[in-house]
Amino acid sequence: MLTVTCGLLLAVGYYAITSLKPLEVAEPEPTESCTITANGDTRDLDVEQAANAATVNGVAFALDMPEDAVVIAYATVWQESKFFNIDYGDRDSLGLFQQRPSQEWGEPEQIMDQVFATRSFYEELKEVPGYQEMPVYEAAQAVQRSADGFAYDQHEDLSRVMAAAFNGSGGPAVSCWYESKTSPKSDVAEAKAELKRVFGTDPDDLPVTDGPRTGEIGWSMAVWAVTHARDYGLASVTFGDQRWRAVAGKEGWSTVPDGAARGTLVLK
């Protein structure tokens, strides 16, 4: 009887100990995220990363830079900041491109402005002879002059996928979903003002004939608006017969019968 009792106690004790082990629970999917699809590849990005990527691409339109320039800029930003606009870095480096005030890239508050920082990068890239024919990492290094220029090479493939998605040539290739409670009150006017500052073109002036060589500016503006919808409280973005709605979640874009006039962008 004693043997049975001890065995029972041991079994109960073992069960109690093993039952205290933490359960393996699958991590919940992010409630806010963006997806890009291009060149037969699909990638997920944090909302901030996608928004900054859209801006880096948009500034290329303002300066009439080719898609190759965007690929070089993207490879640079992946290496320097992973598309987060950080206010710290090596020595006095700041921002997306980790530009240094002491190296005459601008004042700290200017460098932290994504539009200013991106424009500065492209202006320097323009001065690199034959940058479009160079390997991506060499062109990036010619601008950045970093300690290890070859490090940019590892980001080329992803940067090409992103450039093809954000330049608008693939239509609704970027979609985001948000928690509605995080969105501010809708401010369409402010969103359009920032679109004009980024792209150098008023979104109300679409369609543009003989636009920049960067890509399809109308669609590029549309995906920029989607990545910034949380910031401006946008509930929908419509371009042509395609509409992105915030309430659609991961479904994102859909074809609608009441779309915008051909080549025009509607934000609500």
C-alpha positions in Angstrom: 0.0 0.0 0.0 2.9 2.3 0.9 4.5 1.6 -2.5 1.3 2.5 -4.4 0.9 5.7 -2.4 4.4 6.8 -3.0 4.1 6.0 -6.7 0.9 8.0 -6.8 2.5 11.0 -5.1 5.4 10.9 -7.5 3.1 10.8 -10.5 1.1 13.7 -9.1 4.3 15.6 -8.4 5.7 15.0 -11.8 2.4 16.2 -13.4 2.4 19.3 -11.3 6.0 20.2 -12.3 5.5 19.5 -16.0 2.2 21.4 -16.0 4.1 24.5 -14.9 6.1 24.7 -18.1 5.1 27.7 -20.3 2.7 26.9 -23.1 4.1 27.3 -26.6 1.8 30.0 -28.1 2.2 31.2 -31.6 3.1 34.9 -31.8 0.2 37.0 -33.0 0.4 38.4 -36.5 1.2 42.2 -36.6 -1.9 44.3 -36.5 -0.2 46.9 -38.8 2.0 46.1 -41.7 2.7 46.6 -45.4 3.2 44.1 -48.3 5.0 44.8 -51.5 4.8 42.6 -54.6 7.0 42.9 -57.7 9.3 40.9 -60.0 7.5 37.7 -58.8 8.5 38.4 -55.2 6.4 39.4 -52.1 7.9 41.0 -49.0 6.5 42.4 -45.8 7.7 45.7 -44.3 7.0 47.6 -41.2 4.7 50.6 -41.9 7.4 53.1 -41.1 9.8 51.3 -43.4 7.3 51.3 -46.2 6.4 54.9 -45.7 10.0 56.0 -45.8 10.7 53.8 -48.9 7.7 55.5 -50.7 9.2 58.9 -49.9 12.7 57.9 -51.1 11.1 56.8 -54.3 8.9 59.9 -54.6 11.8 62.3 -54.4 13.4 60.5 -57.3 10.3 61.6 -59.4 10.9 65.2 -58.3 14.5 65.1 -59.6 13.7 63.0 -62.7 16.0 60.2 -61.5 15.9 56.8 -63.1 14.9 53.6 -61.4 18.5 52.6 -61.0 19.1 55.6 -58.8 16.2 54.4 -56.5 17.8 50.9 -56.3 21.1 52.5 -55.2 19.3 54.7 -52.6 17.4 51.7 -51.3 20.5 49.6 -50.9 22.1 52.4 -49.0 19.2 53.0 -46.7 18.9 49.3 -45.9 22.5 49.2 -44.8 22.5 52.5 -42.9 19.2 52.5 -41.1 16.9 49.7 -42.3 14.4 52.4 -43.4 13.9 53.8 -39.8 14.6 57.5 -39.5 16.9 57.2 -36.5 18.2 60.2 -34.6 21.5 58.5 -33.7 24.4 56.7 -35.4 28.2 56.5 -35.7 29.6 59.7 -34.4 27.2 62.4 -35.5 25.4 60.4 -38.2 21.7 60.8 -38.5 18.6 59.8 -40.4 17.8 57.3 -43.2 21.2 57.7 -44.9 23.2 58.3 -41.7 24.4 61.6 -43.0 26.7 63.7 -40.9 26.3 67.4 -40.2 30.1 67.6 -39.7 30.5 66.4 -43.3 28.3 69.2 -44.6 25.2 67.1 -45.3 23.1 69.7 -43.5 21.9 70.7 -40.1 20.6 67.9 -37.8 16.9 68.9 -38.2 17.4 69.0 -42.0 19.0 65.6 -42.2 16.1 64.2 -40.1 13.7 65.4 -42.8 13.4 62.4 -45.1 12.7 64.5 -48.1 15.7 66.8 -47.5 18.0 63.8 -46.8 16.9 61.9 -49.9 17.3 64.9 -52.1 20.8 65.4 -50.8 21.7 61.8 -51.6 20.4 62.0 -55.1 22.1 65.3 -55.8 25.4 63.7 -54.8 24.7 60.6 -56.9 24.1 62.8 -59.9 27.7 63.9 -59.7 29.1 60.3 -59.8 30.1 59.7 -63.5 28.4 56.7 -65.0 26.7 55.6 -61.8 24.0 53.7 -63.7 26.7 51.4 -65.2 28.4 50.8 -61.9 27.6 47.9 -59.6 25.1 49.1 -57.0 27.5 48.9 -54.1 30.1 51.0 -55.9 27.7 53.7 -56.7 26.4 53.8 -53.1 29.9 53.9 -51.8 30.9 56.7 -54.1 28.3 58.8 -52.3 28.6 57.5 -48.8 32.3 56.8 -48.5 31.7 54.4 -45.7 34.1 52.0 -44.0 32.9 49.0 -45.9 31.4 49.9 -49.2 30.8 46.2 -50.3 28.2 45.9 -47.5 25.7 47.6 -49.8 25.9 44.7 -52.2 23.8 42.4 -50.0 20.7 44.6 -50.3 20.6 44.9 -54.1 18.1 42.1 -54.8 15.5 43.3 -52.3 16.1 46.9 -53.4 15.2 46.0 -57.0 12.0 44.4 -55.8 11.1 47.5 -53.8 12.0 49.9 -56.6 9.7 48.0 -59.0 6.9 48.1 -56.5 7.1 51.7 -55.4 7.7 53.3 -58.8 4.1 52.6 -59.8 4.8 50.6 -63.0 3.2 47.5 -61.4 0.0 49.4 -60.3 -1.3 48.5 -56.8 1.8 46.6 -55.8 1.9 48.0 -52.3 -0.8 47.5 -49.6 -0.9 48.3 -45.9 -3.3 47.6 -43.1 -3.8 49.5 -39.9 -5.5 49.5 -36.5 -8.2 52.1 -37.1 -7.9 53.4 -33.5 -4.3 54.6 -34.3 -5.4 56.8 -37.2 -5.9 60.6 -36.7 -8.8 62.6 -38.1 -8.6 62.6 -41.9 -6.5 65.5 -43.4 -6.6 65.1 -47.1 -5.3 68.6 -47.8 -2.2 68.0 -45.7 -1.6 64.6 -47.4 -1.8 66.3 -50.8 0.6 69.1 -49.7 3.1 66.5 -48.6 2.7 64.6 -51.9 3.5 67.7 -53.8 6.6 68.3 -51.6 7.8 64.8 -52.1 7.1 64.3 -55.8 7.4 67.9 -57.0 4.0 67.6 -58.7 0.6 68.6 -57.4 -1.5 65.4 -57.2 -4.5 67.4 -58.4 -2.6 68.0 -61.7 -2.7 64.3 -62.7 -2.5 62.8 -65.2 1.0 64.1 -66.2 2.1 63.8 -69.8 5.7 63.1 -70.4 6.3 62.5 -66.7 9.6 61.7 -65.0 11.5 58.7 -66.2 11.4 57.2 -62.7 8.1 55.3 -63.3 4.3 55.8 -63.3 3.8 58.9 -61.1 0.1 58.4 -60.6 0.4 54.9 -59.2 3.5 55.9 -57.3 1.6 58.7 -55.6 -1.2 56.2 -54.9 1.0 53.7 -53.1 2.7 56.6 -51.2 -0.7 57.6 -49.9 -1.5 54.1 -48.8 1.8 53.8 -46.8 1.0 57.2 -45.2 -2.7 56.6 -44.7 -2.2 56.1 -40.9 -0.4 59.5 -40.6 -3.2 61.4 -42.4 -6.2 59.4 -41.4 -7.0 58.3 -44.9 -9.9 55.9 -45.2 -9.5 55.2 -48.9 -7.1 55.8 -51.9 -8.6 55.5 -55.4 -6.7 55.5 -58.7 -8.5 54.7 -61.8 -10.8 51.7 -61.1 -8.7 50.5 -58.2 -9.4 51.4 -54.6 -7.6 50.7 -51.4 -9.7 50.9 -48.2 -8.4 50.9 -44.7 -11.3 48.8 -43.5 -10.4 46.1 -46.0 -7.4 45.0 -43.9 -5.0 42.7 -45.7 -7.3 42.6 -48.7 -6.3 46.1 -49.5 -7.0 46.9 -53.2 -10.1 46.0 -55.1 -11.7 46.9 -58.4 -14.6 49.3 -58.0 -17.3 50.5 -60.5 -17.2 54.0 -59.1 -13.5 54.6 -59.4 -11.7 57.9 -60.2 -11.5 59.4 -63.6 -8.7 57.9 -65.7 -5.3 59.0 -64.4 -6.6 60.9 -61.4 -6.0 60.3 -57.7 -8.7 60.5 -55.1 -8.0 60.5 -51.3 -10.7 60.3 -48.6 
